[in-house]
Amino acid sequence: MIIRIFGDYETYETKYEDYGIENFGGVVPSVGDIIVSPGVTRGADRNDPDNRTLYVVKERYWLPSTGEKDPVRLGLVVATRTGMMKEVNVLGD
């Protein structure tokens, strides 16, 4: 399964990131879930919420497999935001 995150809920922008279900602990993200992007800008403090990107899942689109070489795909349309100070303990390493 390929889980594809589309990064702009307003425009359904074609910029995306692909993940496997194993990246989410074997659980498929649902509407309302908040996904913390694993990356930060080089040299940035990972524990500063302003440096973290969060994806709030707004919609899910399932694309069934059409054959052996075509995996099931799940498109997640998200709203992107930065972390907030009240989330510092959740976002820290």
Rosetta constraint file for C-alpha pairs under 8 A:
AtomPair CA 1 CA 20 HARMONIC 6.14 0.50
AtomPair CA 1 CA 21 HARMONIC 6.37 0.50
AtomPair CA 1 CA 71 HARMONIC 5.54 0.50
AtomPair CA 1 CA 72 HARMONIC 4.88 0.50
AtomPair CA 1 CA 73 HARMONIC 5.60 0.50
AtomPair CA 1 CA 74 HARMONIC 7.50 0.50
AtomPair CA 2 CA 18 HARMONIC 6.56 0.50
AtomPair CA 2 CA 19 HARMONIC 5.98 0.50
AtomPair CA 2 CA 20 HARMONIC 5.17 0.50
AtomPair CA 2 CA 21 HARMONIC 6.97 0.50
AtomPair CA 2 CA 71 HARMONIC 6.88 0.50
AtomPair CA 2 CA 72 HARMONIC 6.44 0.50
AtomPair CA 2 CA 73 HARMONIC 4.75 0.50
AtomPair CA 2 CA 74 HARMONIC 6.26 0.50
AtomPair CA 3 CA 18 HARMONIC 5.72 0.50
AtomPair CA 3 CA 19 HARMONIC 5.07 0.50
AtomPair CA 3 CA 20 HARMONIC 5.78 0.50
AtomPair CA 3 CA 21 HARMONIC 6.71 0.50
AtomPair CA 3 CA 73 HARMONIC 5.90 0.50
AtomPair CA 3 CA 74 HARMONIC 4.84 0.50
AtomPair CA 3 CA 75 HARMONIC 6.07 0.50
AtomPair CA 3 CA 76 HARMONIC 7.23 0.50
AtomPair CA 4 CA 16 HARMONIC 6.45 0.50
AtomPair CA 4 CA 17 HARMONIC 5.67 0.50
AtomPair CA 4 CA 18 HARMONIC 4.48 0.50
AtomPair CA 4 CA 19 HARMONIC 6.27 0.50
AtomPair CA 4 CA 73 HARMONIC 7.30 0.50
AtomPair CA 4 CA 74 HARMONIC 6.11 0.50
AtomPair CA 4 CA 75 HARMONIC 4.88 0.50
AtomPair CA 4 CA 76 HARMONIC 6.03 0.50
AtomPair CA 5 CA 16 HARMONIC 5.33 0.50
AtomPair CA 5 CA 17 HARMONIC 5.25 0.50
AtomPair CA 5 CA 18 HARMONIC 6.41 0.50
AtomPair CA 5 CA 75 HARMONIC 6.07 0.50
AtomPair CA 5 CA 76 HARMONIC 4.81 0.50
AtomPair CA 5 CA 77 HARMONIC 6.14 0.50
AtomPair CA 5 CA 78 HARMONIC 6.95 0.50
AtomPair CA 6 CA 12 HARMONIC 6.51 0.50
AtomPair CA 6 CA 13 HARMONIC 6.48 0.50
AtomPair CA 6 CA 14 HARMONIC 6.59 0.50
AtomPair CA 6 CA 15 HARMONIC 6.22 0.50
AtomPair CA 6 CA 16 HARMONIC 4.62 0.50
AtomPair CA 6 CA 17 HARMONIC 6.96 0.50
AtomPair CA 6 CA 75 HARMONIC 7.06 0.50
AtomPair CA 6 CA 76 HARMONIC 5.98 0.50
AtomPair CA 6 CA 77 HARMONIC 4.93 0.50
AtomPair CA 6 CA 78 HARMONIC 6.15 0.50
AtomPair CA 7 CA 12 HARMONIC 7.25 0.50
AtomPair CA 7 CA 13 HARMONIC 6.48 0.50
AtomPair CA 7 CA 14 HARMONIC 7.92 0.50
AtomPair CA 7 CA 15 HARMONIC 6.42 0.50
AtomPair CA 7 CA 16 HARMONIC 6.00 0.50
AtomPair CA 7 CA 55 HARMONIC 7.56 0.50
AtomPair CA 7 CA 77 HARMONIC 6.61 0.50
AtomPair CA 7 CA 78 HARMONIC 5.58 0.50
AtomPair CA 7 CA 79 HARMONIC 6.57 0.50
AtomPair CA 7 CA 80 HARMONIC 6.30 0.50
AtomPair CA 8 CA 12 HARMONIC 5.34 0.50
AtomPair CA 8 CA 13 HARMONIC 5.49 0.50
AtomPair CA 8 CA 77 HARMONIC 6.91 0.50
AtomPair CA 8 CA 78 HARMONIC 5.94 0.50
AtomPair CA 8 CA 79 HARMONIC 5.59 0.50
AtomPair CA 8 CA 80 HARMONIC 6.55 0.50
AtomPair CA 9 CA 13 HARMONIC 7.73 0.50
AtomPair CA 9 CA 58 HARMONIC 7.14 0.50
AtomPair CA 9 CA 77 HARMONIC 5.67 0.50
AtomPair CA 9 CA 78 HARMONIC 5.12 0.50
AtomPair CA 9 CA 79 HARMONIC 4.95 0.50
AtomPair CA 9 CA 80 HARMONIC 7.85 0.50
AtomPair CA 10 CA 79 HARMONIC 7.75 0.50
AtomPair CA 12 CA 77 HARMONIC 6.89 0.50
AtomPair CA 19 CA 23 HARMONIC 6.26 0.50
AtomPair CA 20 CA 24 HARMONIC 7.50 0.50
AtomPair CA 21 CA 25 HARMONIC 6.76 0.50
AtomPair CA 21 CA 26 HARMONIC 5.13 0.50
AtomPair CA 21 CA 27 HARMONIC 6.56 0.50
AtomPair CA 21 CA 28 HARMONIC 6.67 0.50
AtomPair CA 22 CA 26 HARMONIC 4.94 0.50
AtomPair CA 22 CA 27 HARMONIC 7.83 0.50
AtomPair CA 24 CA 28 HARMONIC 6.90 0.50
AtomPair CA 24 CA 29 HARMONIC 7.59 0.50
AtomPair CA 29 CA 33 HARMONIC 6.22 0.50
AtomPair CA 29 CA 57 HARMONIC 7.62 0.50
AtomPair CA 30 CA 57 HARMONIC 6.70 0.50
AtomPair CA 30 CA 60 HARMONIC 7.41 0.50
AtomPair CA 31 CA 56 HARMONIC 7.85 0.50
AtomPair CA 31 CA 57 HARMONIC 4.89 0.50
AtomPair CA 31 CA 58 HARMONIC 5.26 0.50
AtomPair CA 31 CA 59 HARMONIC 5.88 0.50
AtomPair CA 31 CA 60 HARMONIC 6.98 0.50
AtomPair CA 32 CA 56 HARMONIC 6.19 0.50
AtomPair CA 32 CA 57 HARMONIC 5.26 0.50
AtomPair CA 32 CA 58 HARMONIC 6.30 0.50
AtomPair CA 33 CA 56 HARMONIC 5.89 0.50
AtomPair CA 33 CA 57 HARMONIC 5.50 0.50
AtomPair CA 34 CA 54 HARMONIC 6.44 0.50
AtomPair CA 34 CA 55 HARMONIC 5.48 0.50
AtomPair CA 34 CA 56 HARMONIC 4.50 0.50
AtomPair CA 34 CA 57 HARMONIC 6.34 0.50
AtomPair CA 35 CA 54 HARMONIC 5.62 0.50
AtomPair CA 35 CA 55 HARMONIC 4.95 0.50
AtomPair CA 35 CA 56 HARMONIC 6.43 0.50
AtomPair CA 35 CA 57 HARMONIC 7.70 0.50
AtomPair CA 36 CA 52 HARMONIC 7.26 0.50
AtomPair CA 36 CA 53 HARMONIC 6.20 0.50
AtomPair CA 36 CA 54 HARMONIC 4.62 0.50
AtomPair CA 36 CA 55 HARMONIC 6.37 0.50
AtomPair CA 36 CA 91 HARMONIC 7.47 0.50
AtomPair CA 37 CA 52 HARMONIC 6.98 0.50
AtomPair CA 37 CA 53 HARMONIC 5.49 0.50
AtomPair CA 37 CA 54 HARMONIC 5.90 0.50
AtomPair CA 37 CA 55 HARMONIC 7.26 0.50
AtomPair CA 39 CA 52 HARMONIC 7.63 0.50
AtomPair CA 40 CA 44 HARMONIC 6.40 0.50
AtomPair CA 40 CA 45 HARMONIC 7.91 0.50
AtomPair CA 40 CA 46 HARMONIC 6.49 0.50
AtomPair CA 40 CA 51 HARMONIC 6.25 0.50
AtomPair CA 40 CA 52 HARMONIC 6.21 0.50
AtomPair CA 40 CA 53 HARMONIC 7.79 0.50
AtomPair CA 41 CA 51 HARMONIC 7.33 0.50
AtomPair CA 44 CA 51 HARMONIC 6.63 0.50
AtomPair CA 45 CA 51 HARMONIC 6.80 0.50
AtomPair CA 46 CA 51 HARMONIC 6.48 0.50
AtomPair CA 46 CA 52 HARMONIC 6.93 0.50
AtomPair CA 46 CA 92 HARMONIC 6.60 0.50
AtomPair CA 46 CA 93 HARMONIC 7.33 0.50
AtomPair CA 47 CA 51 HARMONIC 7.82 0.50
AtomPair CA 47 CA 88 HARMONIC 6.75 0.50
AtomPair CA 47 CA 91 HARMONIC 6.63 0.50
AtomPair CA 47 CA 92 HARMONIC 4.60 0.50
AtomPair CA 47 CA 93 HARMONIC 6.80 0.50
AtomPair CA 48 CA 52 HARMONIC 7.18 0.50
AtomPair CA 48 CA 85 HARMONIC 7.91 0.50
AtomPair CA 48 CA 88 HARMONIC 6.93 0.50
AtomPair CA 48 CA 92 HARMONIC 7.69 0.50
AtomPair CA 49 CA 82 HARMONIC 6.85 0.50
AtomPair CA 49 CA 83 HARMONIC 4.37 0.50
AtomPair CA 49 CA 84 HARMONIC 5.43 0.50
AtomPair CA 49 CA 85 HARMONIC 5.90 0.50
AtomPair CA 49 CA 87 HARMONIC 7.03 0.50
AtomPair CA 49 CA 88 HARMONIC 5.78 0.50
AtomPair CA 49 CA 91 HARMONIC 6.79 0.50
AtomPair CA 50 CA 82 HARMONIC 5.73 0.50
AtomPair CA 50 CA 83 HARMONIC 5.48 0.50
AtomPair CA 50 CA 84 HARMONIC 6.72 0.50
AtomPair CA 50 CA 85 HARMONIC 7.89 0.50
AtomPair CA 51 CA 82 HARMONIC 6.98 0.50
AtomPair CA 51 CA 83 HARMONIC 7.27 0.50
AtomPair CA 52 CA 82 HARMONIC 5.58 0.50
AtomPair CA 52 CA 83 HARMONIC 5.50 0.50
AtomPair CA 52 CA 91 HARMONIC 7.64 0.50
AtomPair CA 53 CA 80 HARMONIC 6.88 0.50
AtomPair CA 53 CA 81 HARMONIC 5.89 0.50
AtomPair CA 53 CA 82 HARMONIC 4.70 0.50
AtomPair CA 53 CA 83 HARMONIC 6.33 0.50
AtomPair CA 54 CA 80 HARMONIC 5.77 0.50
AtomPair CA 54 CA 81 HARMONIC 5.33 0.50
AtomPair CA 54 CA 82 HARMONIC 5.73 0.50
AtomPair CA 54 CA 83 HARMONIC 6.40 0.50
AtomPair CA 55 CA 78 HARMONIC 5.54 0.50
AtomPair CA 55 CA 79 HARMONIC 5.68 0.50
AtomPair CA 55 CA 80 HARMONIC 4.78 0.50
AtomPair CA 55 CA 81 HARMONIC 6.60 0.50
AtomPair CA 56 CA 78 HARMONIC 5.16 0.50
AtomPair CA 56 CA 79 HARMONIC 5.13 0.50
AtomPair CA 56 CA 80 HARMONIC 6.42 0.50
AtomPair CA 56 CA 81 HARMONIC 7.90 0.50
AtomPair CA 57 CA 76 HARMONIC 6.37 0.50
AtomPair CA 57 CA 77 HARMONIC 6.07 0.50
AtomPair CA 57 CA 78 HARMONIC 4.47 0.50
AtomPair CA 57 CA 79 HARMONIC 6.67 0.50
AtomPair CA 58 CA 76 HARMONIC 7.42 0.50
AtomPair CA 58 CA 77 HARMONIC 5.72 0.50
AtomPair CA 58 CA 78 HARMONIC 5.22 0.50
AtomPair CA 58 CA 79 HARMONIC 6.81 0.50
AtomPair CA 59 CA 76 HARMONIC 5.89 0.50
AtomPair CA 59 CA 77 HARMONIC 5.12 0.50
AtomPair CA 59 CA 78 HARMONIC 7.01 0.50
AtomPair CA 60 CA 74 HARMONIC 6.78 0.50
AtomPair CA 60 CA 75 HARMONIC 5.63 0.50
AtomPair CA 60 CA 76 HARMONIC 4.74 0.50
AtomPair CA 60 CA 77 HARMONIC 6.33 0.50
AtomPair CA 61 CA 74 HARMONIC 5.62 0.50
AtomPair CA 61 CA 75 HARMONIC 4.82 0.50
AtomPair CA 61 CA 76 HARMONIC 6.47 0.50
AtomPair CA 62 CA 72 HARMONIC 7.63 0.50
AtomPair CA 62 CA 73 HARMONIC 6.09 0.50
AtomPair CA 62 CA 74 HARMONIC 4.67 0.50
AtomPair CA 62 CA 75 HARMONIC 6.38 0.50
AtomPair CA 63 CA 72 HARMONIC 5.97 0.50
AtomPair CA 63 CA 73 HARMONIC 5.00 0.50
AtomPair CA 63 CA 74 HARMONIC 6.03 0.50
AtomPair CA 63 CA 75 HARMONIC 7.71 0.50
AtomPair CA 64 CA 71 HARMONIC 7.59 0.50
AtomPair CA 64 CA 72 HARMONIC 4.93 0.50
AtomPair CA 64 CA 73 HARMONIC 6.52 0.50
AtomPair CA 65 CA 70 HARMONIC 5.42 0.50
AtomPair CA 65 CA 71 HARMONIC 5.13 0.50
AtomPair CA 65 CA 72 HARMONIC 4.53 0.50
AtomPair CA 65 CA 73 HARMONIC 7.38 0.50
AtomPair CA 66 CA 70 HARMONIC 5.85 0.50
AtomPair CA 66 CA 71 HARMONIC 7.70 0.50
AtomPair CA 67 CA 71 HARMONIC 7.48 0.50
AtomPair CA 83 CA 87 HARMONIC 6.58 0.50
AtomPair CA 83 CA 88 HARMONIC 7.73 0.50
AtomPair CA 83 CA 91 HARMONIC 7.70 0.50
AtomPair CA 84 CA 88 HARMONIC 6.94 0.50
AtomPair CA 87 CA 91 HARMONIC 6.14 0.50
AtomPair CA 88 CA 92 HARMONIC 6.00 0.50
